[in-house]
């Protein structure tokens, strides 16, 4: 499975990449040298809009991909074209907040962690194995499906 590292400016793309099941780190607040070090240590491919940073990756032998578009669905499509069928949504969805793996949980496991109304309306929940955040198919679910379908 490919592991990606998104540069600081691509936080939104990184979040969506996580939702669609790709192991996606985000290099927030890191210098170019730190980004390159992290990519090397964790065996990640750097995703960037910055040609200069891409050039530095090339020099250091770090795999990279230069995104040429600002539109989210186009960016996700470019990643798919470049790396193949990387999206394992919905089975492989990762935590949008921290990139942790999600574990399916029943009502009892999340009682007290979500509002009573949410608990009553849903049967299936997911809990992040890293940060503990709880997810369910809420009102944003339709939007997630819409974005997923827009990936070409
Ligand atoms: Zn998490």
Backbone and ligand atoms as CSV (ligand in chain L), in Angstrom:
chain,resi,resn,atom,element,x,y,z
A,1,UNK,N,N,0.830,-1.209,0.000
A,1,UNK,CA,C,0.000,0.000,0.000
A,1,UNK,C,C,0.861,1.253,0.000
A,2,UNK,N,N,0.523,2.177,-0.871
A,2,UNK,CA,C,1.317,3.395,-0.956
A,2,UNK,C,C,1.083,4.278,0.277
A,3,UNK,N,N,2.150,4.956,0.706
A,3,UNK,CA,C,2.043,5.885,1.826
A,3,UNK,C,C,2.394,7.262,1.290
A,4,UNK,N,N,1.514,8.227,1.533
A,4,UNK,CA,C,1.726,9.556,0.988
A,4,UNK,C,C,2.053,10.559,2.090
A,5,UNK,N,N,2.715,11.622,1.694
A,5,UNK,CA,C,2.994,12.745,2.589
A,5,UNK,C,C,2.618,14.014,1.830
A,6,UNK,N,N,1.615,14.708,2.317
A,6,UNK,CA,C,1.154,15.917,1.645
A,6,UNK,C,C,1.855,17.140,2.227
A,7,UNK,N,N,2.241,18.065,1.378
A,7,UNK,CA,C,2.911,19.262,1.894
A,7,UNK,C,C,1.898,20.147,2.619
A,8,UNK,N,N,2.421,21.135,3.311
A,8,UNK,CA,C,1.596,21.952,4.205
A,8,UNK,C,C,0.347,22.546,3.531
A,9,UNK,N,N,0.493,22.981,2.288
A,9,UNK,CA,C,-0.615,23.658,1.607
A,9,UNK,C,C,-1.740,22.710,1.205
A,10,UNK,N,N,-1.464,21.417,1.265
A,10,UNK,CA,C,-2.441,20.441,0.769
A,10,UNK,C,C,-3.194,19.730,1.896
A,11,UNK,N,N,-3.488,20.450,2.983
A,11,UNK,CA,C,-4.141,19.790,4.121
A,11,UNK,C,C,-5.521,19.253,3.741
A,12,UNK,N,N,-6.255,20.002,2.923
A,12,UNK,CA,C,-7.598,19.562,2.540
A,12,UNK,C,C,-7.523,18.288,1.685
A,13,UNK,N,N,-6.586,18.270,0.778
A,13,UNK,CA,C,-6.406,17.090,-0.079
A,13,UNK,C,C,-5.987,15.886,0.765
A,14,UNK,N,N,-5.122,16.121,1.749
A,14,UNK,CA,C,-4.681,15.036,2.630
A,14,UNK,C,C,-5.866,14.456,3.399
A,15,UNK,N,N,-6.728,15.341,3.909
A,15,UNK,CA,C,-7.897,14.893,4.664
A,15,UNK,C,C,-8.792,14.002,3.805
A,16,UNK,N,N,-9.041,14.424,2.579
A,16,UNK,CA,C,-9.908,13.634,1.687
A,16,UNK,C,C,-9.243,12.333,1.276
A,17,UNK,N,N,-7.952,12.364,1.101
A,17,UNK,CA,C,-7.213,11.154,0.762
A,17,UNK,C,C,-7.343,10.127,1.896
A,18,UNK,N,N,-7.321,10.617,3.149
A,18,UNK,CA,C,-7.533,9.738,4.311
A,18,UNK,C,C,-8.939,9.151,4.290
A,19,UNK,N,N,-9.917,10.003,4.034
A,19,UNK,CA,C,-11.310,9.529,4.001
A,19,UNK,C,C,-11.458,8.420,2.961
A,20,UNK,N,N,-10.753,8.556,1.861
A,20,UNK,CA,C,-10.874,7.560,0.798
A,20,UNK,C,C,-9.890,6.399,0.961
A,21,UNK,N,N,-9.235,6.342,2.111
A,21,UNK,CA,C,-8.517,5.127,2.492
A,21,UNK,C,C,-7.028,5.079,2.235
A,22,UNK,N,N,-6.416,6.222,1.929
A,22,UNK,CA,C,-4.977,6.210,1.676
A,22,UNK,C,C,-4.231,6.680,2.933
A,23,UNK,N,N,-3.172,5.971,3.285
A,23,UNK,CA,C,-2.311,6.367,4.401
A,23,UNK,C,C,-1.663,7.702,4.024
A,24,UNK,N,N,-2.161,8.791,4.624
A,24,UNK,CA,C,-1.774,10.137,4.182
A,24,UNK,C,C,-1.317,11.007,5.347
A,25,UNK,N,N,-0.014,11.212,5.445
A,25,UNK,CA,C,0.506,12.125,6.464
A,25,UNK,C,C,0.452,13.546,5.915
A,26,UNK,N,N,0.431,14.523,6.837
A,26,UNK,CA,C,0.405,15.920,6.428
A,26,UNK,C,C,1.561,16.644,7.100
A,27,UNK,N,N,2.388,17.297,6.296
A,27,UNK,CA,C,3.594,17.944,6.811
A,27,UNK,C,C,3.299,19.364,7.273
A,28,UNK,N,N,2.529,19.494,8.353
A,28,UNK,CA,C,2.186,20.823,8.849
A,28,UNK,C,C,3.339,21.413,9.642
A,29,UNK,N,N,3.685,22.660,9.363
A,29,UNK,CA,C,4.695,23.386,10.125
A,29,UNK,C,C,6.109,22.853,10.002
A,30,UNK,N,N,6.397,22.116,8.936
A,30,UNK,CA,C,7.734,21.558,8.770
A,30,UNK,C,C,8.503,22.284,7.658
A,31,UNK,N,N,9.805,22.378,7.833
A,31,UNK,CA,C,10.646,22.958,6.787
A,31,UNK,C,C,10.821,21.919,5.678
A,32,UNK,N,N,11.328,22.381,4.524
A,32,UNK,CA,C,11.561,21.457,3.409
A,32,UNK,C,C,12.479,20.311,3.824
A,33,UNK,N,N,13.529,20.625,4.589
A,33,UNK,CA,C,14.467,19.578,5.014
A,33,UNK,C,C,13.782,18.561,5.916
A,34,UNK,N,N,12.935,19.059,6.805
A,34,UNK,CA,C,12.209,18.149,7.709
A,34,UNK,C,C,11.225,17.271,6.928
A,35,UNK,N,N,10.603,17.868,5.914
A,35,UNK,CA,C,9.660,17.109,5.075
A,35,UNK,C,C,10.388,15.966,4.371
A,36,UNK,N,N,11.555,16.283,3.823
A,36,UNK,CA,C,12.336,15.277,3.103
A,36,UNK,C,C,12.796,14.161,4.055
A,37,UNK,N,N,13.193,14.563,5.263
A,37,UNK,CA,C,13.627,13.593,6.276
A,37,UNK,C,C,12.462,12.658,6.637
A,38,UNK,N,N,11.297,13.245,6.846
A,38,UNK,CA,C,10.112,12.466,7.225
A,38,UNK,C,C,9.717,11.483,6.112
A,39,UNK,N,N,9.740,11.970,4.879
A,39,UNK,CA,C,9.391,11.105,3.739
A,39,UNK,C,C,10.341,9.918,3.667
A,40,UNK,N,N,11.616,10.194,3.890
A,40,UNK,CA,C,12.633,9.137,3.837
A,40,UNK,C,C,12.415,8.132,4.969
A,41,UNK,N,N,12.241,8.643,6.197
A,41,UNK,CA,C,12.087,7.779,7.374
A,41,UNK,C,C,10.860,6.884,7.290
A,42,UNK,N,N,9.768,7.447,6.769
A,42,UNK,CA,C,8.513,6.686,6.767
A,42,UNK,C,C,8.195,6.068,5.409
A,43,UNK,N,N,9.113,6.203,4.463
A,43,UNK,CA,C,8.906,5.607,3.146
A,43,UNK,C,C,7.684,6.163,2.427
A,44,UNK,N,N,7.536,7.476,2.502
A,44,UNK,CA,C,6.359,8.105,1.893
A,44,UNK,C,C,6.707,8.837,0.598
A,45,UNK,N,N,5.718,8.894,-0.280
A,45,UNK,CA,C,5.834,9.666,-1.513
A,45,UNK,C,C,5.289,11.062,-1.243
A,46,UNK,N,N,6.082,12.067,-1.541
A,46,UNK,CA,C,5.645,13.434,-1.267
A,46,UNK,C,C,4.709,13.944,-2.366
A,47,UNK,N,N,3.582,14.507,-1.926
A,47,UNK,CA,C,2.631,15.119,-2.850
A,47,UNK,C,C,2.695,16.624,-2.627
A,48,UNK,N,N,2.981,17.376,-3.673
A,48,UNK,CA,C,3.173,18.811,-3.514
A,48,UNK,C,C,2.694,19.590,-4.730
A,49,UNK,N,N,2.465,20.901,-4.515
A,49,UNK,CA,C,2.153,21.818,-5.612
A,49,UNK,C,C,3.378,22.687,-5.872
A,50,UNK,N,N,4.448,22.465,-5.115
A,50,UNK,CA,C,5.616,23.325,-5.097
A,50,UNK,C,C,6.757,22.689,-5.913
A,51,UNK,N,N,7.011,23.273,-7.086
A,51,UNK,CA,C,8.014,22.708,-7.997
A,51,UNK,C,C,9.408,22.697,-7.369
A,52,UNK,N,N,9.686,23.695,-6.527
A,52,UNK,CA,C,10.998,23.772,-5.899
A,52,UNK,C,C,11.205,22.608,-4.918
A,53,UNK,N,N,10.156,22.346,-4.126
A,53,UNK,CA,C,10.214,21.229,-3.172
A,53,UNK,C,C,10.321,19.894,-3.932
A,54,UNK,N,N,9.594,19.796,-5.032
A,54,UNK,CA,C,9.672,18.584,-5.863
A,54,UNK,C,C,11.107,18.387,-6.360
A,55,UNK,N,N,11.743,19.490,-6.732
A,55,UNK,CA,C,13.132,19.440,-7.197
A,55,UNK,C,C,14.074,18.931,-6.108
A,56,UNK,N,N,13.811,19.380,-4.873
A,56,UNK,CA,C,14.649,18.931,-3.742
A,56,UNK,C,C,14.452,17.437,-3.485
A,57,UNK,N,N,13.221,16.973,-3.667
A,57,UNK,CA,C,12.953,15.533,-3.514
A,57,UNK,C,C,13.748,14.737,-4.532
A,58,UNK,N,N,13.744,15.242,-5.745
A,58,UNK,CA,C,14.464,14.578,-6.841
A,58,UNK,C,C,15.940,14.438,-6.473
A,59,UNK,N,N,16.516,15.539,-5.982
A,59,UNK,CA,C,17.924,15.556,-5.584
A,59,UNK,C,C,18.207,14.514,-4.501
A,60,UNK,N,N,17.246,14.356,-3.580
A,60,UNK,CA,C,17.454,13.451,-2.446
A,60,UNK,C,C,16.931,12.037,-2.701
A,61,UNK,N,N,16.470,11.787,-3.910
A,61,UNK,CA,C,15.982,10.444,-4.232
A,61,UNK,C,C,14.679,10.080,-3.540
A,62,UNK,N,N,13.878,11.108,-3.190
A,62,UNK,CA,C,12.580,10.866,-2.550
A,62,UNK,C,C,11.508,10.822,-3.637
A,63,UNK,N,N,10.692,9.769,-3.667
A,63,UNK,CA,C,9.617,9.762,-4.668
A,63,UNK,C,C,8.633,10.905,-4.405
A,64,UNK,N,N,8.185,11.537,-5.463
A,64,UNK,CA,C,7.269,12.668,-5.300
A,64,UNK,C,C,6.289,12.710,-6.460
A,65,UNK,N,N,5.237,13.490,-6.275
A,65,UNK,CA,C,4.300,13.740,-7.359
A,65,UNK,C,C,3.871,15.202,-7.279
A,66,UNK,N,N,4.023,15.894,-8.393
A,66,UNK,CA,C,3.692,17.309,-8.455
A,66,UNK,C,C,2.256,17.467,-8.966
A,67,UNK,N,N,1.390,17.940,-8.083
A,67,UNK,CA,C,-0.005,18.162,-8.485
A,67,UNK,C,C,-0.087,19.433,-9.318
A,68,UNK,N,N,-0.862,19.386,-10.379
A,68,UNK,CA,C,-0.916,20.542,-11.269
A,68,UNK,C,C,-2.275,21.215,-11.268
A,69,UNK,N,N,-3.041,21.001,-10.219
A,69,UNK,CA,C,-4.399,21.527,-10.213
A,69,UNK,C,C,-4.801,21.886,-8.793
A,70,UNK,N,N,-5.678,22.884,-8.663
A,70,UNK,CA,C,-6.143,23.271,-7.324
A,70,UNK,C,C,-7.515,22.694,-6.992
A,71,UNK,N,N,-8.170,22.114,-7.979
A,71,UNK,CA,C,-9.513,21.576,-7.743
A,71,UNK,C,C,-9.382,20.198,-7.096
A,72,UNK,N,N,-10.060,20.045,-5.948
A,72,UNK,CA,C,-9.911,18.827,-5.155
A,72,UNK,C,C,-10.158,17.547,-5.960
A,73,UNK,N,N,-11.286,17.475,-6.673
A,73,UNK,CA,C,-11.619,16.239,-7.393
A,73,UNK,C,C,-10.579,15.949,-8.487
A,74,UNK,N,N,-10.033,17.008,-9.089
A,74,UNK,CA,C,-8.982,16.814,-10.096
A,74,UNK,C,C,-7.712,16.276,-9.446
A,75,UNK,N,N,-7.385,16.845,-8.272
A,75,UNK,CA,C,-6.178,16.390,-7.564
A,75,UNK,C,C,-6.290,14.911,-7.198
A,76,UNK,N,N,-7.462,14.540,-6.662
A,76,UNK,CA,C,-7.664,13.138,-6.275
A,76,UNK,C,C,-7.613,12.242,-7.507
A,77,UNK,N,N,-8.110,12.749,-8.628
A,77,UNK,CA,C,-8.059,12.010,-9.886
A,77,UNK,C,C,-6.633,11.849,-10.392
A,78,UNK,N,N,-5.845,12.904,-10.241
A,78,UNK,CA,C,-4.434,12.831,-10.672
A,78,UNK,C,C,-3.669,11.792,-9.859
A,79,UNK,N,N,-3.984,11.710,-8.566
A,79,UNK,CA,C,-3.315,10.717,-7.719
A,79,UNK,C,C,-3.698,9.301,-8.156
A,80,UNK,N,N,-4.970,9.149,-8.516
A,80,UNK,CA,C,-5.457,7.854,-8.991
A,80,UNK,C,C,-4.771,7.467,-10.301
A,81,UNK,N,N,-4.633,8.437,-11.196
A,81,UNK,CA,C,-3.950,8.181,-12.472
A,81,UNK,C,C,-2.495,7.811,-12.243
A,82,UNK,N,N,-1.875,8.500,-11.275
A,82,UNK,CA,C,-0.444,8.289,-11.042
A,82,UNK,C,C,-0.152,6.983,-10.321
A,83,UNK,N,N,-1.006,6.610,-9.365
A,83,UNK,CA,C,-0.683,5.477,-8.484
A,83,UNK,C,C,-1.628,4.283,-8.607
A,84,UNK,N,N,-2.607,4.392,-9.506
A,84,UNK,CA,C,-3.531,3.270,-9.681
A,84,UNK,C,C,-4.695,3.360,-8.709
A,85,UNK,N,N,-5.302,2.217,-8.468
A,85,UNK,CA,C,-6.529,2.210,-7.674
A,85,UNK,C,C,-6.211,2.259,-6.184
A,86,UNK,N,N,-5.867,3.451,-5.707
A,86,UNK,CA,C,-5.393,3.564,-4.320
A,86,UNK,C,C,-6.517,3.775,-3.318
A,87,UNK,N,N,-7.711,4.118,-3.798
A,87,UNK,CA,C,-8.795,4.457,-2.875
A,87,UNK,C,C,-9.578,3.215,-2.456
A,88,UNK,N,N,-9.570,2.944,-1.163
A,88,UNK,CA,C,-10.223,1.740,-0.642
A,88,UNK,C,C,-11.495,2.104,0.109
A,89,UNK,N,N,-12.048,3.253,-0.183
A,89,UNK,CA,C,-13.292,3.730,0.407
A,89,UNK,C,C,-14.445,2.816,0.013
A,90,UNK,N,N,-15.403,2.494,0.888
A,90,UNK,CA,C,-15.449,2.958,2.276
A,90,UNK,C,C,-14.729,2.024,3.273
A,91,UNK,N,N,-14.381,0.816,2.854
A,91,UNK,CA,C,-13.799,-0.160,3.803
A,91,UNK,C,C,-12.531,0.374,4.468
A,92,UNK,N,N,-11.669,1.015,3.676
A,92,UNK,CA,C,-10.352,1.382,4.197
A,92,UNK,C,C,-10.241,2.785,4.768
A,93,UNK,N,N,-11.372,3.455,4.932
A,93,UNK,CA,C,-11.352,4.844,5.398
A,93,UNK,C,C,-10.491,5.030,6.641
A,94,UNK,N,N,-9.663,6.064,6.625
A,94,UNK,CA,C,-8.814,6.392,7.779
A,94,UNK,C,C,-9.336,7.658,8.442
A,95,UNK,N,N,-8.884,7.890,9.651
A,95,UNK,CA,C,-9.346,9.049,10.416
A,95,UNK,C,C,-8.959,10.344,9.698
A,96,UNK,N,N,-9.957,11.165,9.316
A,96,UNK,CA,C,-9.627,12.417,8.626
A,96,UNK,C,C,-8.802,13.362,9.506
A,97,UNK,N,N,-8.945,13.230,10.818
A,97,UNK,CA,C,-8.244,14.138,11.734
A,97,UNK,C,C,-6.776,13.770,11.918
A,98,UNK,N,N,-6.462,12.455,11.991
A,98,UNK,CA,C,-5.081,12.093,12.358
A,98,UNK,C,C,-4.471,11.000,11.493
A,99,UNK,N,N,-5.212,10.454,10.530
A,99,UNK,CA,C,-4.693,9.400,9.644
A,99,UNK,C,C,-4.649,8.021,10.309
A,100,UNK,N,N,-5.208,7.907,11.521
A,100,UNK,CA,C,-5.233,6.609,12.190
A,100,UNK,C,C,-6.217,5.655,11.518
A,101,UNK,N,N,-6.080,4.369,11.836
A,101,UNK,CA,C,-7.023,3.385,11.285
A,101,UNK,C,C,-8.328,3.433,12.076
A,102,UNK,N,N,-9.427,3.188,11.390
A,102,UNK,CA,C,-10.726,3.182,12.054
A,102,UNK,C,C,-11.158,1.750,12.325
A,103,UNK,N,N,-11.766,1.547,13.483
A,103,UNK,CA,C,-12.324,0.246,13.825
A,103,UNK,C,C,-13.838,0.388,13.926
A,104,UNK,N,N,-14.559,-0.582,13.364
A,104,UNK,CA,C,-16.016,-0.557,13.445
A,104,UNK,C,C,-16.430,-0.780,14.895
A,105,UNK,N,N,-17.427,-0.011,15.334
A,105,UNK,CA,C,-17.901,-0.134,16.715
A,105,UNK,C,C,-19.423,-0.109,16.731
A,106,UNK,N,N,-19.999,-0.823,17.683
A,106,UNK,CA,C,-21.447,-0.818,17.840
A,106,UNK,C,C,-21.890,0.294,18.781
A,107,UNK,N,N,-23.186,0.385,18.965
A,107,UNK,CA,C,-23.762,1.416,19.828
A,107,UNK,C,C,-23.140,1.445,21.228
A,108,UNK,N,N,-23.035,0.252,21.827
A,108,UNK,CA,C,-22.587,0.205,23.224
A,108,UNK,C,C,-21.184,0.784,23.411
A,109,UNK,N,N,-20.352,0.554,22.417
A,109,UNK,CA,C,-18.958,1.013,22.509
A,109,UNK,C,C,-18.846,2.531,22.498
A,110,UNK,N,N,-19.821,3.203,21.903
A,110,UNK,CA,C,-19.700,4.660,21.776
A,110,UNK,C,C,-20.706,5.414,22.658
A,111,UNK,N,N,-21.480,4.657,23.440
A,111,UNK,CA,C,-22.441,5.314,24.336
A,111,UNK,C,C,-21.696,6.261,25.276
A,112,UNK,N,N,-22.189,7.489,25.378
A,112,UNK,CA,C,-21.517,8.466,26.228
A,112,UNK,C,C,-20.501,9.310,25.475
A,113,UNK,N,N,-20.081,8.805,24.296
A,113,UNK,CA,C,-19.095,9.545,23.505
A,113,UNK,C,C,-19.763,10.394,22.433
A,114,UNK,N,N,-20.998,10.021,22.085
A,114,UNK,CA,C,-21.736,10.800,21.079
A,114,UNK,C,C,-23.063,11.242,21.686
A,115,UNK,N,N,-23.682,12.236,21.071
A,115,UNK,CA,C,-24.969,12.728,21.576
A,115,UNK,C,C,-26.019,11.628,21.488
A,116,UNK,N,N,-26.962,11.681,22.401
A,116,UNK,CA,C,-28.020,10.669,22.470
A,116,UNK,C,C,-28.754,10.549,21.127
A,117,UNK,N,N,-29.051,11.682,20.496
A,117,UNK,CA,C,-29.757,11.687,19.210
A,117,UNK,C,C,-28.994,10.933,18.136
A,118,UNK,N,N,-27.699,11.126,18.113
A,118,UNK,CA,C,-26.838,10.452,17.136
A,118,UNK,C,C,-26.816,8.953,17.419
A,119,UNK,N,N,-26.750,8.622,18.700
A,119,UNK,CA,C,-26.722,7.219,19.115
A,119,UNK,C,C,-28.007,6.505,18.682
A,120,UNK,N,N,-29.130,7.188,18.859
A,120,UNK,CA,C,-30.422,6.586,18.512
A,120,UNK,C,C,-30.612,6.410,17.009
A,121,UNK,N,N,-30.061,7.326,16.240
A,121,UNK,CA,C,-30.304,7.305,14.790
A,121,UNK,C,C,-29.364,6.385,14.022
A,122,UNK,N,N,-28.276,5.934,14.643
A,122,UNK,CA,C,-27.281,5.144,13.921
A,122,UNK,C,C,-27.030,3.794,14.593
A,123,UNK,N,N,-26.704,2.799,13.767
A,123,UNK,CA,C,-26.389,1.459,14.273
A,123,UNK,C,C,-24.887,1.213,14.240
A,124,UNK,N,N,-24.240,1.863,13.285
A,124,UNK,CA,C,-22.834,1.561,13.043
A,124,UNK,C,C,-21.977,2.808,13.280
A,125,UNK,N,N,-20.885,2.608,13.989
A,125,UNK,CA,C,-19.959,3.706,14.265
A,125,UNK,C,C,-18.543,3.239,13.959
A,126,UNK,N,N,-17.660,4.199,13.840
A,126,UNK,CA,C,-16.243,3.892,13.664
A,126,UNK,C,C,-15.467,4.692,14.702
A,127,UNK,N,N,-14.476,4.059,15.305
A,127,UNK,CA,C,-13.652,4.757,16.280
A,127,UNK,C,C,-12.201,4.713,15.807
A,128,UNK,N,N,-11.538,5.871,15.850
A,128,UNK,CA,C,-10.134,5.935,15.436
A,128,UNK,C,C,-9.278,5.213,16.476
A,129,UNK,N,N,-8.431,4.290,15.996
A,129,UNK,CA,C,-7.597,3.518,16.909
A,129,UNK,C,C,-6.428,4.351,17.444
A,130,UNK,N,N,-6.200,5.525,16.871
A,130,UNK,CA,C,-5.122,6.400,17.358
A,130,UNK,C,C,-5.638,7.524,18.255
A,131,UNK,N,N,-6.562,8.346,17.736
A,131,UNK,CA,C,-6.987,9.521,18.517
A,131,UNK,C,C,-8.322,9.315,19.228
A,132,UNK,N,N,-9.018,8.214,18.932
A,132,UNK,CA,C,-10.248,7.901,19.650
A,132,UNK,C,C,-11.493,8.626,19.166
A,133,UNK,N,N,-11.349,9.437,18.116
A,133,UNK,CA,C,-12.527,10.148,17.600
A,133,UNK,C,C,-13.562,9.163,17.058
A,134,UNK,N,N,-14.838,9.497,17.250
A,134,UNK,CA,C,-15.922,8.625,16.817
A,134,UNK,C,C,-16.578,9.191,15.552
A,135,UNK,N,N,-16.888,8.307,14.611
A,135,UNK,CA,C,-17.527,8.718,13.357
A,135,UNK,C,C,-18.781,7.900,13.096
A,136,UNK,N,N,-19.685,8.472,12.320
A,136,UNK,CA,C,-20.879,7.767,11.881
A,136,UNK,C,C,-21.306,8.385,10.554
A,137,UNK,N,N,-22.271,7.733,9.902
A,137,UNK,CA,C,-22.719,8.257,8.609
A,137,UNK,C,C,-23.670,9.430,8.838
A,138,UNK,N,N,-23.132,10.561,9.167
A,138,UNK,CA,C,-23.939,11.748,9.461
A,138,UNK,C,C,-24.323,12.515,8.214
A,139,UNK,N,N,-24.680,13.769,8.435
A,139,UNK,CA,C,-25.187,14.596,7.337
A,139,UNK,C,C,-24.122,14.844,6.257
A,140,UNK,N,N,-22.852,14.730,6.634
A,140,UNK,CA,C,-21.779,14.965,5.667
A,140,UNK,C,C,-21.553,13.763,4.755
A,141,UNK,N,N,-22.223,12.646,5.082
A,141,UNK,CA,C,-21.982,11.409,4.331
A,141,UNK,C,C,-22.304,11.568,2.841
A,142,UNK,N,N,-23.409,12.248,2.557
A,142,UNK,CA,C,-23.809,12.471,1.156
A,142,UNK,C,C,-22.753,13.252,0.397
A,143,UNK,N,N,-22.174,14.220,1.082
A,143,UNK,CA,C,-21.125,15.025,0.460
A,143,UNK,C,C,-19.886,14.175,0.170
A,144,UNK,N,N,-19.570,13.271,1.094
A,144,UNK,CA,C,-18.416,12.385,0.898
A,144,UNK,C,C,-18.646,11.503,-0.338
A,145,UNK,N,N,-19.849,10.945,-0.454
A,145,UNK,CA,C,-20.173,10.108,-1.616
A,145,UNK,C,C,-20.087,10.916,-2.907
A,146,UNK,N,N,-20.570,12.159,-2.829
A,146,UNK,CA,C,-20.556,13.029,-4.010
A,146,UNK,C,C,-19.121,13.292,-4.458
A,147,UNK,N,N,-18.250,13.614,-3.506
A,147,UNK,CA,C,-16.839,13.871,-3.850
A,147,UNK,C,C,-16.204,12.595,-4.413
A,148,UNK,N,N,-16.509,11.451,-3.783
A,148,UNK,CA,C,-15.919,10.196,-4.242
A,148,UNK,C,C,-16.309,9.902,-5.693
A,149,UNK,N,N,-17.577,10.161,-5.998
A,149,UNK,CA,C,-18.057,9.905,-7.366
A,149,UNK,C,C,-17.459,10.892,-8.372
A,150,UNK,N,N,-17.038,12.043,-7.883
A,150,UNK,CA,C,-16.491,13.062,-8.798
A,150,UNK,C,C,-15.043,12.784,-9.184
A,151,UNK,N,N,-14.414,11.802,-8.521
A,151,UNK,CA,C,-13.020,11.475,-8.857
A,151,UNK,C,C,-12.982,10.737,-10.179
A,152,UNK,N,N,-12.206,11.261,-11.102
A,152,UNK,CA,C,-12.131,10.612,-12.419
A,152,UNK,C,C,-10.825,9.828,-12.551
L,1,ZN,ZN,ZN,-7.768,9.793,14.617
